[in-house]
Amino acid sequence: MSRQTCPSRQTRLPLPSGRRRASRPRAVLSAFLLLLPVTSGCAVNPVTGQRQFSLFSESQEIQLGREADPDIVASLGLYDDPELQRYVQALGERMARESERPNLPWTFRVLDDPTVNAFALPGGFIYVTRGILTHFSSEAELAGVLGHEIGHVTARHGVSQVSRAQLAQLGLGVGTILAPDLAPFAELAGAGLGLLFLSYGRDAERQADDLGLRYMTREGYDPREMAATFEMLAAASGAEDGDRIPGFLSTHPEPLSRRDRILGRIQAGEVFGSRVERESYLMRLEGMTFGENPREGFFRNGVFLHPDMAFRIDFPAGWRTLNQREAVQGMSTEGDAALVLTLADAATARAARDGFAGSQGITASNLRDESLNGLATSRADFTAAVEGGALRGTVLFIEHGGLVFRVLGYAPGDRWSARSGTVIQALQSFRVLTDPAVLGMQPDRIRLVRVDQAKTLETFQARHSPTVPAQIIGTINRVRPGETIPAGTLVKAVAPGTP
């Protein structure tokens, strides 16, 4: 990352809190809730022509997606490959123009996340992760998944789920890692992230599959590639880390039964096509980051290490942790304490602390300046008024590398005395990272190899990807254990990036 006053694209730390409205998730939700008394509870489904329950007009649906999109991008980040971004946008637009809702502001993005996933927001905002792209073996597979997500939008599945969630007073922030009594002060989950956790029922998934088949075969793509995708997803699901966003199968279940249903439709002659575009697609993956990118920070045995920003911090043993672009977070197993690492929008630790202490709803005490592990810091204890009670905690601002870090530890007021020792110990573990092995870590990357002679998967893996299990190499190449790869085949290998 560049050594600026705010993190670059590579960081998985937040934009300074002062640049975001802390109440934005509630504000977005409240704005739409105000529309409920005047908005019809039914609308016409553009796909079926039948009446469908919805509390949103099309313009409100589009606005919901537009409001949520920045949360997705800020928290997960865009993959830094403009040509790849343009390619996915062009393919998605071409398919969406042939759908029942061609005039939506269709937006397709590649997220810089290793999770095997794709999802859609209401209004035409569709996302695929670099993780799922590295697992595809053809453009037809990508077209099938894009078509499926386009189908969720054209059939208004997402907005229908949001409508029901609002009536149930679930809101949009259900994706936060924190327990409900801590979430109001956490500022961790925007409205968009909550939408990632809205799952669909079997009927909606079946309809999206059918629509995806319709859209991809209109472009001439082979529908068998969509069936192969669900088989890949079933194989890849066990390997997902799932520490940033829910994987594809968390919101799109039953992959093998859906594969069989698609194959049944193909055998019945209901859908057909022959376009695959295998090698042209694979060439776009050359050099793509595969799996976790250690440059963006990672956890190892409860310790968070960030090579680009050269720091480390020890999270309490046994706590659940989460590393996202906007925050590094931890929560106790009982859900009664949290630790949040972010960046502060201030030139010095003292200025950041004073700004925090003067925030509305905060009562600060015991303000002091300290030196911690050779770094200048400012600290304060605080009480924060929240709905239903109060939070107590301590906040530490640290100057390091031209940036000011904020480490915030807190718990409900009646639990702070029991948790304060553990939290403060974690805060005080922040220090400069000096281990050259960690500082020099680089991500694994996709490398393409044309097999010069027939060889088994295991032989190929041992020769070209010795640090990655053969099962994973087989999954990303659609090769089963023991199978032979024919001579002349273009195959994905994974080149280790760490010396």
N, C-alpha and C positions, 0 to 999 in steps of 0.2 A: 504494500500500500504506500501511497505517497505520504510524506510527513507533513501534512497540512493540518489545518485547525478542525477539519472534519474528516471522517474515514473515507477511503477510496472505495471503488467497487469491490475490492477483495475482502474488505472487513466484514466480519459477522458481529459487529457491534452497532448500537443504535445511533441514529441521528440524535444530536443533543435534544434533551427533552423540551427545551425552550422553543424548538422549531416545530413541535407538534402540539396540537391542542389535546391536553390530557383527557378532555371529556369527549373527544371526537367519536368513539364508538357509541356512547350514549346519545350524543347529539344526532348522529346519523339515524339511529334507531328511532329517537323521539320525533325527528322530522317526518319520518314515514308513518309513525303511529298517529300523528296528527291528521293524516289523510284518511284514516280508517272510517270515520263517520260519513265521509262524503264519497267514498269509493265503493263501487259495486263489488259484491262478493263473488260475482261470476263474470267470466269472460269467455270468448270463443277461442278454442284451441286452434291455432293456425294449421296444425297437422291433420286433426280429425274433423274439424268443423263443428265439434260438439261443445256444449257449455262446460266450463272448467272453473273450479273454485280459484279465485285470485283476488287479492286486495290491491293489486297494482295495475295501472294502465301501462301501455307499452312505453310511454315516455318516462314514467316512474321506474319501470323495470330497467331501462337503459341508464337512468341516473343512479340507480342502486349499483349497477356494475361499475359505472365510472367512479363512484365514491369508494368502492372496495378495491379497485385496481391498484391505486397507490399503496395500499396496505400490503398487498401481495408482493409488489415489486420491491418495496422498502424492506420487507422482512426476509424475502427469499432471494432477491436480486436477479438480474438478467444475465444470461450467459454472454460473455464478451466475445461475440463473433457476429458482426453485423451482416455478413453474407449469409450465414445460417439463419439469422433472424428474418432476413428478407425472403429466403427460400420458404420457410415455414409459413410466413404471412401470405405469400403468393399462392401457395398450395391451398391453404385454408380458405382464402378469399375465393379462389376458383370454385371450390366445392360449395361454399356457402351461397354463392350467386345462383346456384341451381337448386337451392332449398326453398322452403315455403316462406322464408323471411329474408329475402335477398337485400333488403334495404337497412338492416340493422348495421350499426357501426362495428362491423366484425374486426376484432383485434386478436391476433395470435402471437403468443410470446413463448420464448424458450427460457425457462428459469434455470439459474445456476444452482441446482440441487441434485444430489446423487440418488435421491429416492426414485424408484420406478413409479412414475405417476403422470396422470393427465387429469385435468378437471376444467369445468366451465363455470363461469359466473353468469347471472342473468344479464341480458342485454347484448350478448355476443362477445364476451371476453373469455378467451380460451387459452389454456396454458399447458405446455408439455415440459417436463423436466429434461435436463441433459441425461439424467439417469435412464429414462425410458428410451431416449433416442439412441443411446449406446446399445440398448438391448434389441432394437429393431434391426431387421436384416434386409429391408427393402422399403422403397417409397410406398408400395402398396400397403404395407403394415402401418406406416404413419398415416396414410390416407384413411385407413379403417378406423383408427383411434380418433383422428380429427373428425371424421364423419359421425362417430358415436357421440362425441362431445357437442358437435353442432346439433345433433338430434335432441340432446337434453335442452338446448336453448330454444330450438324451433318449437318443441312441444311444451315449453315453459315449465319444465320440471322444477328448476331451481326456484323460480319465483313462487311457485305453488307451495314448495316446502317452506320458504321464508314466511309466507302468509300464515301457514299453520303454526309455525314456530312463534310468530308474534301473538297469535290468538292464545297460545298456551303460555305466553309471557316468558318464553325462553330467551328471547333476544338473540343477538348475533355473536356474543362473546363467549360461546360455549367452548371454543377451542383453547382458551387460556390454560396454561399448565397449573395455575394456582387454584387453590380451593376458593369457593365463592366468597368467603368472608375476607379474603385477601385481595381478590381481583379488583375491586373499585379503586385501589390506590396503586395498583401494579403498573398501569400504563403499558402493558405488554402486548395485548392483542387488539388489533384494529378490527373494525367491522368485517373487512375482507377476509381475515383469517378465520373468523367464525364460520363463514360460508363454506370453507373447505371441509367442514365436519358435517355438512348436511348430506345424509345418505338418501338414496332413492329405494323405493320398493321394487319388487320383482317385475311388476307390470311396466314401470317406468324404464327399468333396465332393458327389458325385452323390447320395448318400443324404440329406445335409443339404439339398440343393436340393429333392429330392422331399418331404421332411418339411416344409420351409418352404412349398412349394406347398399341401400338405395343411392346414397350420395356417392359412394366410392365406385360403384358399378356404372353410374352415369358417366364417370370419367374413364371407364374402361378397365378399372383395376380388377385384379383377380380376387374374388371374395374368399378364396381359400387362404389368402394371406391374413385375413381378419381372424379366421379360425385358428391359424397358427399363432397369432398374437396372444389369444387367450391361453393356449397351451404354454407359451413362454411365461406369461404372467403367473401361472400356477407354479412353474418351476422356480421363478425368481422370487416369489413371495417369501420364501424361507430365508432368503439372504438379505432382505431389507433391514436396514438399521432402524428406520422409523423414528428418528429422533428430531425431525424437524416438522414434517407434515405427515398426515396419514398416507400410507401407500395406496396404490390404485385399488387393491382388493379390500381395503377398509371401507371404501364407499362404492365399490363395484364388485360384489361378491359372486360366488359360484362360477368360476371361469371355465371349468371343464364341461359343465352342463350347458353352458352357453356356446362353447365350441361345438358340442355335438348338435345343438339346435341349428347352428349356422351350416354345418356340414349336411344336415338333413334338408335344409332349404336348397343347398347347391345340388344335391343328388336328385331332388325333385324338379330341377330345372327352373326354379323360381328366380334365381339370381345367377349371373354369369359375367365373366370378363377374363381377360388374359394378360393385362398389363401388370408387370411386376416392378421393373426398374431396380434391380438388385445392385449391380455394381456402381451405377451412377450415384445411388444413395450412399453406399458404403464409402465412396471416395470423400464424401462430405464429413465423415467422422474422423478422418486422419488427424491425429494430434489432439483429439478432444479429451478433456479431463475425464478420468474414469474413477468412480467411487468418491470417497471423501477427499477434499482438498486440504491438506494440513496447513497450507499457508493461511487459511482463513480461521485457524484455531481449532483445537480438538481437545477432547477429554481423554486422559490416560490415568486409570485407577483413581478417579475422583479429582485429579489435578487438571486444571484448564491451562493449556499451553498455547501461546500465540506467537509463531515464528516471525511474522511480518512486523508485529508491534513489540516484539521482544519482551514479553512479560509472562508471568505465571501466577496462578492463585489456587490455593487448595480449598476445594469445597468440602463441607462436612461429610464424613464417611456415611455411606448408605443413602444419601439424598438423591432424589431424581434430578437430573440435569438436562438442560436444553441449550444448544448453541444455535442462535439465529443471527442474521445479519444485524438486527437492531438491538439485540440484548443477549447476554449470557446469563442464564437463570438457574436457580436451584430451589428445590422445595423439599422440606422434611418429609419423611415417609408418612407421618401422621397428618400432613397437610396444614400444620399450624405455625409454620415459619418459612420465610423466603429470603433469598439472597439474589440480588440483581446487579449485574455489572453493565454499565452503559458509559457513554461519553458525555461530558458536560459541555455546555456552550458557554465557555468562559476562558479568559486568558490565564487565570491563576486559580489554584486550589482555594485560596481564601475568598476570591470573588465568587466562585461557584458555591461555596458553603454559605456565604452571606445571602446570595440570591435564593438558595434553597430555604434558608431560615426565614426569609421574608415572604415566602409563598403563602397564599391564602389557605387557611385550614391547618397550617403547621405551627406548632409551638415548639421552638427550639431551646435547648439549654446546654450548658457545659461546652460552649464553643471554645476550641483550642487549636493551635497550630503545633504540628509535631513533625519529627523526622522519623520515617519508617523505612527500615532497610535501605538507608541512604537516599531516600526520596522525600521531597517536600510534600507535606500533606496538611489538610485542614479537616477537622472533624466536628460533629455535633450529635448530641442525642436529640430525639424529637418525639412528639406525640402528634398523630394525625387524626383529625376527626373524619370518620367515614360513616356510612349509613349503618345504623344498628350498633354503634359503639365507637371504639377508638383503636388505633394501631400505635404501638410503641416500637422504637428502634433506634438505630444509630446509622449515620451516613459518613462515609470517608471519601474525600476528594484527594486525588493523587496526581502530581505532576510527573509526567514521564514521556520522553521522546517528543516534546513539543505539544503534547495533548494533555487534557485533564480528564482523568477517569473518575467515575462515580461508582462506588460500591455501597449499595443500600441493603441493610439487613433489618428485618422487622417481623413482628408477630402481633396477633391480637393482644390487647393490653393485659389480659389476665394470664397470658402465656409467655410474656416477654422475659420475666425473671427466670423462668426455667430454660429458655432458649438463648438468652443473651450471651452466655459464656461461649457456647459453640459458634454463634454467629460472629462475635467479635474476634475470636481466634481465626476464623476464616478471613475476615477483613484484613487482619494484620499479617496474613501470609502473602499478600501481594508483593512481588519483588521482580527485579530485572531478570529476564531469562538469559542465561549465559552458556547453556549447553550447546556446543557447536553442532552436535549431531541433530538436535531439534531445530536449531536456527537454519540449518541447511536443508531441511526436509522439502521435498517437491512432490507434487501429485503424480499418480500413475496416469498414463495416457494410452489411448487407442492407437495401435499401429497396424497397418494393413500388410498382410503377407500373402503372396501368391504361391501356393504350394507347388514345389517343383516336381514332386512325385507323390504318389498315393501314400498316406500315412494315417495311423489311427489318431483319434482325438488325444489320447494320452501321450503319444509320441510328439504331436504338435505342441501340446502344452508344455512338456518338459523342455523342448527346444526353444520355444518362443515366449512363453509366459510362465517361467518356473516359480514365480512368487505368488501366482494366483491359482487357486484350486482348479483342477480339470473340469469339475462340475460347472463352475462359473463360465469358463471358456466355452464349454459345450452349450450352455444356456444362451449366451449372447450370439452363438453361431448356428443354433438349431442343429447341433450334432449330439447324439446320445453317446454315453460311455460305450467304448468298444467299437463304435462305428468308424469306418474308413472315410477320410476326406479325399475325394478324387484329385488327381494331379491337375493343376491349372486353376483350382478354385481359389478365389480371393477370400481370405479369412481374417477375422479380427483377432489380433493378439493384444495383450496388455503389457506395455513396457513399464517397468518400475521407475519411478521418478526419484526416489530417495537414494542417495549414494549408499 
